[in-house]
Amino acid sequence: MKSRYKPSNHNARHRQGGAVLVVGLIILLILSLLGVQAMRSNVLQERMAGNMRERNVAFQAAEAALRLGEVSGPFNAPSPALAGDLANWDGTGASGVVPDFDAAVSAEPQFHVGPPQAIRIGISLPPKFRYIYPTTARGVGGQPTSVVVVQSIYEPFN
């Protein structure tokens, strides 16, 4: 006796071929999206690292100018004249630049030592004062847009 129902592999195989293609394309699309996102993340991290390097160079330049300003202010030998766009500072005290700064900066580090400020020491009479000097320095990194300004209060040795 013959069976009335014969399994037909032809129709089932034919329908599965399209499903495998669709699943394969979806997996390929997901992998492509993951790859593009990884590349974007990498580019962003490169930019952040470059900006951090620029800031560090500008900070080191400003620190060098600040230290030079603290040792060559109006209480010591006169310092060179201030050049560039910081010439509009108040004109009192001393200003200058750090010549031949080693780093690859787009502008030389600059400093300004302000006029002395008298600070009273204790409450005894007659009053005793000491003088402190506000010092401001400006450093620029490799790009002219990376600028760092630092300030300190300096008290010279008596």
C-alpha positions in Angstrom: 0.0 0.0 0.0 1.2 3.3 -0.9 1.1 6.3 1.4 -0.9 9.2 0.3 1.3 11.7 1.9 4.8 12.0 0.5 7.2 14.4 2.2 8.4 17.0 -0.3 11.8 18.4 0.5 11.8 20.5 -2.5 9.3 23.1 -1.3 10.7 23.3 2.3 14.3 23.8 1.0 13.2 26.4 -1.4 11.5 28.5 1.3 14.5 28.3 3.7 17.0 29.7 1.2 15.4 33.2 1.4 15.2 33.2 5.2 19.0 32.4 5.5 19.8 35.3 3.1 17.7 37.8 5.1 19.2 36.6 8.4 22.7 36.9 6.9 22.0 40.4 5.7 20.7 41.5 9.1 23.8 40.1 10.8 26.0 41.9 8.3 24.1 45.2 8.9 24.6 44.9 12.7 28.3 44.2 12.3 28.7 47.1 10.0 27.0 49.4 12.5 29.2 48.2 15.3 32.3 48.8 13.1 31.2 52.4 12.2 30.5 53.1 15.9 33.9 51.8 16.9 35.6 54.1 14.3 33.7 57.1 15.6 34.6 56.4 19.1 38.3 56.0 18.1 38.2 59.4 16.3 36.7 61.1 19.4 39.3 59.6 21.7 42.1 60.9 19.3 40.6 64.4 19.5 40.4 64.3 23.2 44.0 63.2 23.5 45.2 65.9 21.2 43.3 68.6 23.1 44.7 67.3 26.4 48.2 67.5 25.0 47.6 71.1 23.8 46.3 72.1 27.2 49.3 70.5 28.9 51.8 72.4 26.6 49.9 75.7 27.2 49.9 75.0 31.0 53.7 74.3 31.0 54.3 77.5 29.1 52.2 79.5 31.5 54.0 77.9 34.5 57.4 78.8 33.1 56.3 82.4 32.6 54.8 82.5 36.1 58.1 81.3 37.6 60.1 83.7 35.6 57.8 86.5 36.7 58.2 85.6 40.3 62.0 85.8 40.2 62.3 88.8 37.9 59.5 91.1 39.1 59.9 94.8 40.1 61.6 93.7 43.3 64.6 92.4 41.3 66.3 93.4 38.1 64.0 95.0 35.5 62.5 92.5 33.1 62.0 92.9 29.3 59.0 94.9 28.0 55.8 93.0 27.3 55.1 92.3 23.7 51.9 91.3 21.9 48.3 91.5 22.8 48.9 91.7 26.6 50.3 95.3 26.4 47.0 96.7 27.6 47.6 95.4 31.2 47.7 98.2 33.8 51.2 99.3 33.1 52.4 99.1 36.7 54.7 96.4 38.0 56.8 94.4 35.5 55.9 92.4 32.4 57.9 90.2 30.1 58.1 87.1 27.9 59.9 83.8 28.3 62.5 83.9 25.5 63.2 80.7 23.5 60.7 78.5 25.3 61.5 74.9 24.3 58.1 73.6 23.5 56.4 74.0 20.1 54.1 76.8 21.1 52.4 79.3 18.8 53.2 82.3 21.0 55.9 83.0 23.6 54.7 82.7 27.3 54.1 86.1 28.9 53.9 87.3 32.5 52.9 90.4 34.4 53.8 91.2 38.0 51.3 93.7 39.5 51.9 96.5 41.9 52.7 95.4 45.5 49.9 95.0 48.0 50.6 95.7 51.7 49.5 93.0 54.1 49.4 93.8 57.8 51.1 91.3 60.0 49.5 90.7 63.4 47.5 93.3 65.5 50.4 94.8 67.4 51.2 98.5 67.3 53.0 100.0 65.5 51.6 98.0 62.6 54.0 95.9 60.6 53.5 95.2 56.9 54.8 92.8 54.3 54.4 93.2 50.6 53.1 90.6 48.2 53.0 90.8 44.4 50.1 89.4 42.3 51.7 87.6 39.3 49.7 86.5 36.2 51.1 84.4 33.3 49.6 83.4 30.0 50.7 80.4 28.0 49.6 79.3 24.5 49.8 75.7 23.2 50.7 74.6 19.6 47.3 76.0 18.4 46.6 79.7 19.1 43.2 78.7 20.6 44.7 76.7 23.4 45.4 79.3 26.1 46.0 78.9 29.8 46.2 81.7 32.3 47.6 81.1 35.8 48.0 83.4 38.8 49.9 83.4 42.0 50.7 85.7 44.9 54.4 86.1 45.4 56.2 87.3 48.5 59.9 88.0 47.9 62.5 87.1 50.5 63.4 90.0 52.7 
